[in-house]
């Protein structure tokens, strides 16, 4: 993960604690506040080749997730896609000349859905497809942020209040600072 993303993860996480984002809906609300986008979260029947995707039109964004895998898996996917929005990641594959030409043919559909459909059909645009998409720094940062945001949704009221209070008061050697990062 890039150093810039590490600092962003820490900054976003501190903001989520201040916002008291303790549920998926509260994380969506916080993400809307930070990004200035209207965010819709929708289950997408038939989404099987990927767990989730985000379609970002600039003013609003839609997170699509698969219903497969149960409620916890769905929460992980939604948090992961929110992390991409919060970290202002873009779909790198959408910048490929071949992909841009294809996307123009389907201008009314979200780019991420078209790209996923192409992937399901076996379309490859990358010369080296041996490495996983999760090897990229963007995916690593999104996974890191999503996992930390999900920890906030699991904390008890007392633990969350303690975490929030100590965020400003503890020393650099504490577990809270290790989790939240330095100010």
C-alpha positions as CSV (number, residue, x, y, z in Angstrom):
1,X,0.0,0.0,0.0
2,X,1.3,3.4,-0.9
3,X,2.3,5.9,1.8
4,X,-0.3,8.4,0.6
5,X,-3.0,5.8,1.0
6,X,-1.8,4.9,4.5
7,X,-2.3,8.5,5.6
8,X,-5.7,8.7,3.9
9,X,-6.8,5.5,5.6
10,X,-5.9,7.0,9.0
11,X,-7.6,10.4,8.2
12,X,-10.8,8.7,7.0
13,X,-10.9,6.4,9.9
14,X,-10.5,9.2,12.4
15,X,-13.4,11.0,10.6
16,X,-15.6,7.9,10.8
17,X,-15.0,7.7,14.6
18,X,-15.9,11.4,15.0
19,X,-19.0,10.9,12.8
20,X,-19.9,7.8,14.9
21,X,-20.2,5.6,11.9
22,X,-21.1,2.4,13.5
23,X,-23.5,0.8,11.0
24,X,-23.3,0.2,7.3
25,X,-25.9,3.0,6.8
26,X,-23.9,5.3,9.0
27,X,-20.8,4.5,6.9
28,X,-22.7,5.3,3.8
29,X,-23.9,8.6,5.3
30,X,-20.3,9.5,6.3
31,X,-19.1,8.6,2.8
32,X,-21.7,10.9,1.3
33,X,-20.5,13.7,3.5
34,X,-16.9,13.2,2.7
35,X,-17.2,12.6,-1.0
36,X,-20.1,15.0,-1.7
37,X,-21.9,12.2,-3.6
38,X,-25.3,10.7,-3.2
39,X,-24.6,7.0,-2.6
40,X,-27.0,4.2,-3.3
41,X,-26.4,0.7,-2.2
42,X,-28.2,-2.1,-4.2
43,X,-28.1,-5.8,-4.3
44,X,-27.7,-6.9,-7.9
45,X,-29.2,-10.3,-8.8
46,X,-27.0,-12.3,-11.1
47,X,-23.7,-10.6,-10.0
48,X,-21.5,-13.7,-9.7
49,X,-18.1,-13.1,-11.2
50,X,-17.4,-10.4,-8.7
51,X,-18.6,-9.7,-5.2
52,X,-19.3,-6.0,-5.8
53,X,-18.8,-2.9,-7.9
54,X,-19.2,0.8,-7.7
55,X,-20.5,3.0,-10.5
56,X,-19.4,6.6,-10.0
57,X,-21.0,9.3,-12.2
58,X,-19.3,12.2,-10.5
59,X,-22.3,13.5,-8.6
60,X,-23.6,10.2,-7.4
61,X,-22.4,6.7,-7.0
62,X,-24.1,3.3,-6.8
63,X,-22.6,0.3,-5.0
64,X,-23.7,-3.0,-6.3
65,X,-23.2,-6.2,-4.3
66,X,-23.9,-9.8,-4.7
67,X,-26.4,-11.5,-2.5
68,X,-24.3,-14.6,-2.4
69,X,-22.2,-15.3,0.7
70,X,-24.5,-14.1,3.5
71,X,-25.0,-10.8,5.4
72,X,-21.4,-10.5,6.7
73,X,-19.9,-11.0,3.3
74,X,-22.3,-8.3,1.9
75,X,-21.2,-5.9,4.6
76,X,-17.5,-6.6,3.7
77,X,-18.2,-5.9,0.0
78,X,-20.2,-2.7,0.7
79,X,-17.4,-1.4,3.1
80,X,-14.8,-2.3,0.4
81,X,-16.6,-0.3,-2.3
82,X,-17.2,2.6,0.1
83,X,-13.5,2.6,0.8
84,X,-12.8,3.0,-3.0
85,X,-15.1,6.0,-3.0
86,X,-13.5,7.5,0.2
87,X,-10.0,7.0,-1.2
88,X,-11.1,8.5,-4.5
89,X,-10.0,5.5,-6.5
90,X,-11.0,5.2,-10.2
91,X,-11.5,2.2,-12.4
92,X,-8.1,1.9,-14.0
93,X,-9.4,-0.5,-16.6
94,X,-11.8,2.2,-17.9
95,X,-8.8,4.2,-19.1
96,X,-7.7,1.5,-21.6
97,X,-8.3,2.6,-25.2
98,X,-10.0,-0.7,-26.1
99,X,-12.3,-0.5,-23.0
100,X,-13.1,3.2,-23.7
101,X,-14.3,2.3,-27.2
102,X,-16.5,-0.5,-25.8
103,X,-17.9,1.7,-23.0
104,X,-19.0,4.3,-25.6
105,X,-21.2,1.6,-27.1
106,X,-23.0,1.2,-23.8
107,X,-23.0,4.8,-22.7
108,X,-26.3,4.4,-20.7
109,X,-24.9,1.7,-18.5
110,X,-22.5,2.0,-15.5
111,X,-18.9,1.5,-16.6
112,X,-18.2,-1.0,-13.9
113,X,-21.1,-3.2,-14.9
114,X,-19.9,-3.2,-18.6
115,X,-16.4,-4.0,-17.5
116,X,-17.6,-6.9,-15.3
117,X,-19.8,-8.3,-18.1
118,X,-16.8,-8.2,-20.4
119,X,-14.7,-10.0,-17.8
120,X,-17.4,-12.7,-17.3
121,X,-17.4,-13.2,-21.1
122,X,-13.6,-13.8,-20.9
123,X,-12.5,-10.4,-22.4
124,X,-8.9,-9.6,-21.4
125,X,-7.3,-6.2,-22.0
126,X,-4.2,-6.6,-19.9
127,X,-1.1,-8.1,-21.4
128,X,-0.2,-9.8,-18.0
129,X,-3.3,-11.3,-16.3
130,X,-1.4,-13.5,-14.0
131,X,-1.5,-11.2,-11.0
132,X,-4.7,-10.7,-9.0
133,X,-6.5,-7.5,-9.0
134,X,-6.1,-7.5,-5.3
135,X,-2.3,-7.1,-5.7
136,X,-2.7,-3.5,-6.7
137,X,-2.0,-0.7,-4.2
138,X,-5.6,0.6,-4.7
139,X,-7.1,-2.8,-3.7
140,X,-4.8,-3.2,-0.8
141,X,-5.7,0.3,0.5
142,X,-9.4,-0.4,0.0
143,X,-9.2,-3.7,1.9
144,X,-7.3,-2.1,4.8
145,X,-9.8,0.8,5.1
146,X,-12.8,-1.5,4.8
147,X,-11.5,-3.8,7.5
148,X,-10.9,-1.0,9.9
149,X,-14.3,0.6,9.2
150,X,-16.0,-2.8,9.8
151,X,-14.2,-3.0,13.2
152,X,-16.1,0.1,14.1
153,X,-19.4,-1.6,13.3
154,X,-18.5,-4.5,15.7
155,X,-17.5,-2.4,18.7
156,X,-19.8,-2.3,21.7
157,X,-21.1,1.1,22.8
158,X,-18.6,1.2,25.7
159,X,-15.7,0.2,23.5
160,X,-16.6,2.7,20.8
161,X,-17.0,5.5,23.3
162,X,-13.6,4.7,24.8
163,X,-12.1,4.5,21.3
164,X,-13.6,7.9,20.4
165,X,-12.5,9.5,23.7
166,X,-9.0,8.1,23.6
167,X,-8.5,9.0,20.0
168,X,-7.4,12.5,21.2
169,X,-5.7,11.6,24.4
170,X,-3.5,8.5,24.1
171,X,0.2,8.2,23.5
172,X,1.8,7.0,20.3
173,X,2.5,3.6,21.9
174,X,-1.1,2.7,22.6
175,X,-3.2,0.2,20.7
176,X,-5.7,2.9,19.8
177,X,-3.0,4.9,18.1
178,X,-1.7,1.8,16.3
179,X,-5.2,1.2,15.1
180,X,-6.2,4.8,14.3
181,X,-2.7,6.2,13.4
182,X,-1.1,9.3,14.8
183,X,-2.8,12.6,14.5
